[in-house]
């Protein structure tokens, strides 16, 4: 137990983990929030302004000032871009969390679970060293504070994001398992028949018209979500699990017309991208080159 405890303390404090994955999560969340604001900017008065007054009994707080709402949306767009660029991330990430949370609670009727997972991930991102890679902060070399404390907070945030994503997948799979349509392989067919989930009717009809494809997607989704945490325990299976999750969300974005929900879930999946894998892709010495003396790849 003492050795395990020492190993855990070293893992948490010796160095930051998943720095590339956290940086990619920061970029995706920043661009996702900015893109969400841009897409909905023309309809902002109806979604969050005077047109949203009817949502107040549901818990919303509609903004009645048109110029104030426009200024707030423009500021949130700017902060989202700055977060994606990694500029002063220690301050801009909390500002993005505050602005995003303030926007999505105005009108509960237009919010979904993608907005909610984005807010949760931004909370964890406030404690991570999200600008250590691929950022303006990294180019400027602004790394301050005790290293062990910074590493501890960063790695705790990484673990929290990983646990959150696993919890979402497993609970979603368990709820699906209770439905007979998921067990008999027909569940994917039904949302494809709903008008709000048919941005491409021809594509939806093509998938819904193939019984084997509907069954494969239904059972494949169920199996992936239920076994996702177990697949992460082995390196090669981890690649398959993360790749399957990204493919699943890409399909949801394209076929069902839910791009921002999928994008925010993909942001959470990025945390499982290991630094070692990125280092191998970047051409740093690999296991083979270290033992054989093979030349470093270009």
Residue, then its C-alpha position, 0 to 999 in steps of 0.5 A: x500500500x505504501x508503494x502504491x501510495x508513493x506511485x500515486x503521489x509521484x504520478x500526480x505531482x512529478x509531471x503534467x499528463x495529457x497536456x496535448x489532449x487538454x490543449x486540444x480540449x481547450x481549442x475545441x471548447x473555445x471554437x465550439x462556443x465561438x461557433x455556437x454564438x456565430x451561428x445563433x447570432x442573427x436569432x439572438x433576440x428571439x433566443x435570449x432577448x425579448x423573444x425569450x421572455x416566455x421562458x421566465x417561468x421555466x427558470x430563464x432570465x430573458x435579457x430585455x436590452x437588445x444592445x446589451x445582449x449584442x455586446x454580451x454575445x460579441x464578448x463571448x465570441x471574442x473570449x472563445x477565440x482567445x481561449x482557442x488561441x491559448x491567450x492568458x488561459x488562466x483568466x480567459x477560461x474562467x471568463x468563458x465559463x462564466x459567459x457560457x453559463x450565463x448564456x445557456x441559462x437564459x432560455x432552457x428551451x434551446x439548451x441541451x446536454x451538449x451545453x451542459x457537458x461543455x459547462x462541466x468541462x470548462x469547470x475542470x479546465x479552469x484547474x488544468x494547465x490548458x495552455x501548456x501546448x499549442x497556445x500563445x501562452x506556451x510561445x510566450x513561456x508564461x509558466x508561473x507557480x510551484x511546479x508540484x502544485x500546478x501538476x497536482x491541479x492539472x492531473x486532478x482535472x485530467x482525472x476528473x474529465x476522464x471520470x466525467x466522460x466515462x460516467x456519461x457513457x456508462x450511464x447512457x448505456x445503462x439507460x439505453x439497456x432498459x429499452x427494448x428497442x435498444x436490446x432488439x437493435x431497432x432504436x436508431x431507426x426511430x429518431x431518424x424518422x423525427x423531422x427535427x433530426x432529419x437535416x438530410x432526409x435522403x441520408x436518414x432514409x438510406x440508413x433507416x432503410x437498411x435493417x442490418x445497418x440500423x442493428x449494427x449502429x444500435x448494438x455498436x453504440x450500446x456496446x461501446x458505451x457500456x465497455x468504454x472504461x474497460x477499453x481504456x485500460x489497454x493501450x491498443x483498445x484505448x485507441x479503438x475506444x476513443x476512435x469509436x467514440x469520435x466516429x459515433x459523435x461525428x455520425x450524430x453531428x452529420x446524420x442527426x444535425x447535432x453538431x455542437x452536442x457532438x463537438x463538446x463531447x469530442x472535446x471531452x474525448x480528447x483528454x484520452x490522447x496521451x502525450x507519448x502518442x503525440x510524441x511518436x507522431x511528432x518524430x521523437x525517439x520511440x521504443x524501437x529507436x531507443x533499443x535499436x539505435x535506428x535513426x530518428x524519423x523525419 
